Amino acid sequence: MVAATEQGTPSPPMRRWRDSAAAGALVATLVIACALALSGAPFVLPVLIGAIVTAFAALVRPRAEHRIAAERARSHETARAGIQAVMSGIADPVVVLDSQGNVTMFNSQAKVAMPQLVIGRSFSFAVRSPEVVGAVESVLRDGTVAETEFHEKVPVERSFEVRATPVRIDAALGADASGAIEIVMLFRDVTAARRLERMRADFVANASHELRTPLASLYGFIETIEGPAKNDPSAQARFLAIMREQARRMSRLIDDLLSLSRIELKEHVQPTEEVRLDSVLSEVVDTLTPLAQECRTKIEVDGLNRVLVTGDRDELIRVFENLIENAVKYGQSGGRVEVSIADAERAVSVTVRDYGPGIAPEHLPRLTERFYRVDVVESRQKGGTGLGLALVKHILNRHKARLLVRSELGAGATFEVVFPKSAPEAST
């Protein structure tokens, strides 16, 4: 923090000159008074007293002014230190600039967001944004509040709402009321809000698109049955089977959307019941065995010993149904899917591995996004809604668990769910 400049306080040479002048005046006055007294002048006593008082006042006044100025400077510094302490308690980045646009104060959050901040250096070196620099210039020019947005792409994408407010800190602290203007820059991080807005817009667009496709198919087949295939029973039967499948797909999509909404509503509430993970996996494997046989794939299980985790049984069934079903459908070319449990000291993990074509590295970070598919056509052909892994992610978030994905092209894919164990309580 930059210390306030002491205004109205004489420089050391000036103070020494005033002190010596006052002392000299006092000595000269005493000498003259003594000479008059020796000469027997009748008015010497009043003159002597008045001269002594005047000279003493002239000697004491500079010292009193110096003491008052020093106390004012200390009070000023203490007040600015208090401002700095208040700024440190603000969660958003805050920067204070002087009338030249140089940095005078900032809090720790501002230093994290803008590492180039340096006291006494121009603010434009720390934030290379024409919009923010323009806001500072606007405040200095017009003396009014300016607002703008600051977007940064590297090292990570961030967005800030910036508010630049003119203030006169020195005047507020009792200094000259006409003191120079300063600017308080408040940066409000809206990265999460902007990302959420974008996700909502994408979600609406994707959901609308996913529903529009089967609806268009149904509408087209209805027109065909009513028209060209009106008297063709075999064509009607074929089209009705397709329509039934499209209707099922819409039903699955709506069910997944509703499930996702329900899970998001209670994602912050961690389950408390004890669930046998081996029992959950056995039930899921039994349910998906007919599908595996249809896909000519064998589900192999290993390590299904009694293992307890804290969770919601229905939600965990949903997780492993999605993972094992995906492995069967998309990895069926490998001929088998392996499911195993590992009960380690610090965590319980469930691994689902297939030996299919694998997943390209560029797709791995986005697999749990809503409606994201590695192959859109194949996913729709296999009845996928694009929401399965998004559901898995949100359910595991509620269970404080993690999903790890490893894959290489031509070598299959491995999905591992890790449930951390709570640390044992220390004995008293």
C-alpha positions in Angstrom: 0.0 0.0 0.0 1.3 3.5 -0.8 1.6 5.9 2.1 -0.3 9.2 1.8 1.7 12.3 1.1 2.0 14.7 4.0 0.4 17.9 2.9 1.0 21.2 4.8 4.0 19.9 6.7 7.2 22.0 6.3 10.3 20.4 5.1 13.1 19.8 7.7 15.3 22.8 6.5 12.2 25.1 6.7 11.4 23.9 10.2 15.0 24.5 11.3 15.0 28.0 9.9 11.7 28.8 11.6 13.0 27.5 15.0 16.3 29.4 14.7 14.5 32.6 13.7 12.1 32.3 16.6 15.0 31.7 19.0 16.9 34.7 17.6 13.8 36.9 17.9 13.5 35.9 21.6 17.1 36.6 22.3 17.0 40.0 20.5 13.9 40.9 22.4 15.5 40.0 25.8 18.6 42.0 25.0 16.6 45.1 24.0 14.4 44.8 27.1 17.4 44.5 29.3 19.0 47.6 27.8 15.8 49.6 28.3 15.6 48.4 31.9 19.1 49.6 32.6 18.3 53.0 31.1 15.4 53.3 33.6 12.6 53.6 31.1 9.3 53.5 32.9 7.4 51.4 30.3 10.0 48.7 30.1 8.1 46.2 32.2 4.9 45.9 30.0 7.1 45.9 26.9 9.3 43.2 28.4 6.4 41.0 29.2 4.7 41.4 25.8 8.0 40.8 24.0 8.7 37.6 26.0 5.1 36.3 25.3 5.3 37.1 21.6 8.7 35.5 21.2 7.7 32.4 23.1 4.6 31.9 21.0 6.7 32.3 17.8 9.1 29.6 19.1 6.3 27.1 20.2 3.9 27.5 17.2 6.1 25.6 14.5 6.6 22.7 16.9 2.9 22.4 17.5 2.2 22.6 13.8 4.8 19.9 13.2 3.2 17.6 15.9 -0.3 18.1 14.4 0.9 17.3 10.9 2.7 14.2 12.1 -0.3 13.0 13.9 -2.5 13.6 10.8 0.0 11.7 8.7 -0.1 8.7 11.1 -3.9 8.8 11.1 -3.9 8.9 7.4 -1.6 5.9 7.1 -3.6 4.0 9.7 -6.9 4.7 7.8 -5.4 3.5 4.4 -4.1 0.4 6.2 -7.7 -0.2 7.4 -8.9 0.2 3.8 -6.4 -2.4 2.7 -7.6 -4.8 5.4 -11.2 -4.4 4.3 -10.2 -5.1 0.7 -8.5 -8.3 1.8 -11.8 -9.5 3.1 -13.6 -9.1 -0.2 -14.0 -12.3 -2.2 -13.8 -10.6 -5.6 -10.6 -9.0 -7.0 -10.3 -5.2 -6.0 -7.7 -2.8 -7.4 -7.3 0.9 -6.5 -5.7 3.2 -9.0 -4.4 6.8 -8.7 -5.2 9.7 -11.0 -2.5 8.6 -13.4 -3.9 5.0 -13.8 -1.1 3.5 -11.6 -1.8 0.8 -9.0 -1.8 1.9 -5.4 -3.6 -0.9 -3.6 -5.0 -4.4 -4.4 -6.2 -7.5 -2.5 -4.8 -11.0 -2.7 -7.7 -12.2 -5.0 -6.7 -9.5 -7.5 -3.1 -10.7 -7.4 -4.3 -14.3 -8.1 -6.5 -13.2 -11.0 -3.9 -10.7 -12.4 -0.4 -11.8 -11.5 1.2 -8.8 -13.3 -0.1 -6.3 -10.7 2.7 -4.2 -9.2 2.3 -1.2 -6.9 3.2 2.0 -8.7 3.0 0.4 -12.1 0.4 1.3 -14.8 -2.7 -0.9 -14.5 -2.6 -1.5 -18.3 0.4 -3.7 -17.9 -1.6 -6.1 -15.7 -4.8 -6.2 -17.8 -4.3 -5.9 -21.5 -7.9 -5.3 -22.3 -9.1 -2.3 -24.4 -12.5 -2.4 -22.7 -11.0 -2.1 -19.2 -8.5 0.5 -20.1 -11.3 2.5 -21.8 -13.4 2.3 -18.6 -10.5 3.7 -16.6 -10.0 6.6 -19.1 -13.8 7.2 -19.0 -13.8 7.6 -15.2 -10.8 9.9 -15.3 -12.4 12.0 -18.0 -16.0 12.2 -16.8 -15.7 11.4 -13.1 -18.6 8.9 -13.3 -19.0 5.2 -12.8 -18.1 3.0 -15.8 -18.9 -0.7 -16.3 -17.6 -3.2 -18.8 -16.8 -6.9 -19.2 -13.4 -8.5 -19.3 -12.9 -11.9 -21.1 -9.7 -13.9 -20.9 -8.9 -17.0 -23.0 -5.5 -18.0 -21.5 -4.2 -19.6 -19.4 -7.9 -20.6 -18.7 -11.1 -19.1 -20.0 -12.5 -16.5 -17.5 -15.1 -13.7 -17.6 -15.4 -10.7 -15.3 -17.9 -7.9 -14.9 -15.8 -4.8 -14.2 -17.1 -1.7 -12.3 -14.8 1.3 -12.1 -15.9 3.9 -9.4 -14.3 7.3 -8.8 -13.5 8.1 -5.2 -11.5 10.7 -3.2 -9.9 8.6 -0.5 -7.6 11.3 0.9 -10.5 13.8 1.1 -12.6 11.2 3.0 -9.7 10.7 5.4 -9.6 14.4 6.4 -7.1 15.6 3.9 -7.6 18.4 1.3 -11.2 18.0 0.0 -9.9 18.8 -3.5 -7.5 15.9 -3.4 -6.8 13.9 -6.6 -9.4 11.4 -7.8 -8.7 7.7 -7.3 -10.5 4.7 -9.0 -11.7 1.6 -7.3 -11.8 -1.3 -9.8 -14.1 -4.3 -8.7 -13.9 -7.5 -10.8 -16.8 -9.9 -10.3 -16.1 -13.4 -11.7 -19.0 -14.5 -13.8 -17.2 -17.4 -15.5 -19.5 -20.1 -13.9 -22.6 -18.1 -14.7 -21.6 -17.6 -18.3 -20.8 -21.3 -18.7 -24.1 -22.2 -17.1 -26.0 -20.0 -19.5 -24.2 -21.5 -22.4 -24.9 -25.0 -21.1 -28.6 -24.3 -20.7 -28.8 -22.8 -24.2 -27.0 -25.9 -25.6 -29.2 -28.2 -23.5 -32.4 -26.7 -24.9 -31.1 -26.8 -28.4 -29.9 -30.4 -28.2 -33.0 -31.6 -26.4 -35.2 -30.0 -29.0 -33.1 -31.5 -31.8 -33.2 -35.0 -30.2 -37.0 -34.9 -29.9 -37.5 -33.4 -33.3 -35.8 -36.3 -35.1 -38.1 -39.1 -33.9 -41.1 -36.9 -34.2 -40.3 -36.1 -37.8 -39.9 -39.8 -38.4 -43.2 -40.6 -36.8 -45.0 -37.9 -38.8 -43.5 -39.2 -42.0 -44.5 -42.8 -41.4 -48.0 -41.8 -40.4 -48.4 -39.9 -43.7 -47.0 -42.9 -45.6 -49.4 -45.3 -43.9 -52.3 -43.0 -44.6 -51.2 -42.6 -48.3 -49.1 -44.9 -50.5 -49.1 -47.7 -47.9 -52.7 -47.5 -47.1 -53.5 -50.9 -48.7 -50.1 -52.5 -48.1 -50.3 -54.6 -44.9 -46.6 -55.7 -45.0 -45.4 -52.1 -45.4 -47.7 -51.0 -42.6 -46.3 -53.6 -40.3 -42.7 -52.6 -41.1 -43.4 -48.9 -40.6 -45.3 -49.5 -37.4 -42.3 -51.4 -36.0 -40.1 -48.4 -36.8 -42.6 -46.0 -35.3 -42.7 -48.1 -32.1 -38.9 -48.0 -31.8 -38.9 -44.2 -32.3 -41.6 -43.8 -29.7 -39.6 -45.9 -27.3 -36.5 -43.7 -28.0 -38.5 -40.5 -27.2 -39.8 -42.2 -24.0 -36.2 -43.1 -23.0 -35.0 -39.5 -23.7 -37.8 -38.0 -21.6 -37.1 -40.5 -18.8 -33.4 -39.6 -18.9 -34.2 -35.9 -18.9 -36.5 -36.3 -15.9 -33.9 -38.5 -14.1 -31.2 -36.0 -14.7 -33.3 -33.1 -13.3 -34.1 -35.1 -10.2 -30.5 -36.1 -9.6 -29.3 -32.5 -10.0 -31.9 -31.3 -7.5 -30.5 -33.6 -4.7 -26.9 -33.8 -6.0 -25.7 -31.9 -2.9 -27.3 -34.4 -0.5 -25.0 -37.3 0.1 -26.7 -40.8 0.6 -26.4 -42.4 4.0 -27.6 -46.0 3.6 -25.2 -49.0 3.3 -25.4 -50.8 -0.1 -23.9 -54.2 -1.0 -22.0 -53.3 -4.2 -21.5 -57.0 -5.2 -25.3 -57.5 -5.0 -25.9 -54.4 -7.2 -23.5 -55.7 -9.9 -25.0 -59.2 -9.8 -28.5 -57.8 -10.4 -27.3 -55.6 -13.3 -25.3 -58.4 -14.9 -28.4 -60.7 -14.7 -30.6 -58.0 -16.3 -28.2 -57.3 -19.2 -27.3 -60.9 -19.9 -30.1 -61.3 -22.6 -28.8 -58.1 -24.3 -25.2 -59.5 -24.2 -26.4 -62.8 -25.8 -28.2 -60.8 -28.5 -25.0 -58.9 -29.2 -22.9 -62.1 -29.0 -20.9 -60.8 -26.1 -20.1 -62.5 -22.8 -20.1 -60.6 -19.5 -17.4 -61.9 -17.2 -17.4 -61.0 -13.5 -14.5 -61.2 -11.0 -14.1 -60.4 -7.4 -17.8 -60.1 -6.5 -17.2 -60.6 -2.8 -19.2 -58.9 -0.1 -18.4 -55.2 -0.4 -20.3 -52.3 1.3 -20.4 -48.7 0.2 -22.5 -45.8 1.3 -25.0 -44.9 -1.4 -28.4 -45.0 -3.1 -29.1 -48.5 -4.4 -31.4 -47.5 -7.3 -29.0 -44.8 -8.4 -26.0 -47.2 -8.3 -28.0 -49.7 -10.4 -28.5 -46.9 -12.9 -24.8 -46.2 -13.0 -23.6 -49.7 -13.7 -26.5 -50.4 -16.1 -25.3 -47.5 -18.2 -21.6 -48.5 -18.0 -22.1 -52.2 -18.7 -24.8 -51.7 -21.4 -22.5 -49.2 -23.2 -19.7 -51.7 -23.0 -21.9 -54.5 -24.5 -23.3 -52.3 -27.2 -20.3 -50.4 -28.4 -17.6 -53.0 -27.6 -19.4 -56.0 -28.9 -16.8 -56.6 -31.6 -14.4 -57.6 -28.8 -16.7 -60.5 -27.8 -16.5 -60.0 -24.0 -16.9 -57.5 -21.2 -15.1 -57.8 -17.9 -16.6 -56.5 -14.6 -14.5 -56.6 -11.5 -14.4 -55.2 -7.9 -11.3 -54.2 -6.1 -11.5 -53.5 -2.3 -8.4 -51.6 -1.4 -7.4 -49.9 1.9 -8.5 -46.4 0.9 -11.1 -47.0 -1.9 -13.4 -49.5 -3.5 -13.3 -49.5 -7.3 -15.5 -51.2 -9.9 -14.0 -51.6 -13.4 -15.9 -52.3 -16.6 -13.7 -53.1 -19.5 -14.6 -53.9 -23.1 -12.3 -55.0 -26.0 -14.1 -53.1 -28.8 -12.7 -50.4 -31.1 -11.8 -48.0 -28.3 -12.3 -44.2 -28.1 -10.0 -41.6 -29.7 -8.2 -39.4 -27.1 -9.9 -36.2 -28.2 -13.3 -37.6 -27.2 -12.4 -38.7 -23.7 -12.7 -35.3 -21.9 -16.2 -34.7 -23.3 -17.8 -38.1 -22.8 -19.9 -37.0 -19.8 -21.3 -34.0 -21.5 -25.0 -34.0 -22.2 -25.9 -35.3 -25.7 -22.2 -35.7 -26.6 -21.6 -38.8 -28.7 -18.5 -40.2 -30.3 -20.5 -41.5 -33.2 -24.0 -39.9 -33.5 -25.3 -42.3 -36.1 -24.2 -45.4 -34.3 -25.5 -44.1 -31.0 -29.0 -43.5 -32.4 -29.0 -46.8 -34.1 -28.3 -48.5 -30.8 -31.0 -46.5 -29.0 -28.7 -44.2 -27.1 -30.0 -40.8 -25.8 -26.7 -39.1 -25.3 -27.5 -38.7 -21.6 -26.3 -41.9 -20.1 -22.8 -40.8 -19.0 -24.1 -37.4 -17.9 -26.4 -39.3 -15.5 -23.4 -41.4 -14.4 -21.4 -38.3 -13.6 -24.1 -36.6 -11.6 -24.9 -39.7 -9.6 -21.2 -40.3 -8.8 -20.9 -36.6 -7.8 -23.6 -37.1 -5.3 -21.8 -40.2 -4.0 -18.5 -38.4 -3.8 -17.1 -40.9 -6.2 -15.0 -40.5 -9.4 -15.3 -41.9 -12.9 -12.0 -42.7 -14.6 -11.9 -43.4 -18.4 -9.0 -45.0 -20.2 -9.0 -46.1 -23.8 -6.8 -46.6 -26.9 -8.0 -47.0 -30.4 -8.2 -50.7 -31.3 -7.6 -51.7 -27.6 -11.1 -51.2 -26.1 -12.1 -48.9 -23.2 -12.0 -49.1 -19.5 -14.5 -47.3 -17.2 -13.5 -47.3 -13.5 -15.7 -46.0 -10.7 -13.8 -45.2 -7.5 -15.6 -44.9 -4.1 -13.3 -43.4 -1.5 -13.4 -44.8 2.0 -13.9 -42.5 4.9 -10.9 -42.1 7.2 -11.2 -44.2 10.4 -12.0 -42.1 13.5 -9.0 -41.8 15.9 -9.5 -43.6 19.1 -9.7 -41.5 22.2 
